[in-house]
């Protein structure tokens, strides 16, 4: 981990503005995207057996657990074979391959934003087993902000699954190589996030998805 760990940024006023922005944007997004979300839900049901949503425990702000909403992209028994998805994973469904590539599987997390479990922008929420590997000196800092749908790590490491697919030991590669890089981004965000910065990250995310 590079650099010193500073206290988290975010005065009460700025945090209130961020939350208000999240509520307005997430609500508007769900309304505008409702036809697309319904079409995706129908495709998932026709493509494979199982629920439309994938619900999994993640670690939220201040370490509080919550169950994230994602469109299901894998077979219903997928987690029996590990929580990492690497390369051309055979567990991924036909619809799931497109949803993962386009990042449309993340759209239901707008629900989590409305519920207050997530923000539009912030460190991506991890499962408890990987949060347990966060260095003690930065864990509280990273978890001091709401986890987000997107952040700089998501943008700059968008092909993470392909990287892990090329590793001899994906689990070890994630813990030793990928996670430390993500944590660097998470720490910088927790220390210096602003509403204007969030807007820049959202625009950069949309650009990255379109270019893909």
Secondary structure, DSSP 8 states (H G I E B T S, - for coil): --S--------HHHHHHHHHHHHHHHHHHHHHTHHHHHHHHHHHHHHSSS-SEEEEEEE-GGG-EEEEEEE--B-TTGGGG-S---SS-TTB-HHHHHHHHHTGGGTTHHHHHHHTSEEEESS----HHHHTTS-HHHHHHHTTS-EEEE-HHHHHTTTHHHHHHTSSSHHHHIIIIIHHHHHHHHHHHHHH--HHHHHHHHHHHHHHHHH-
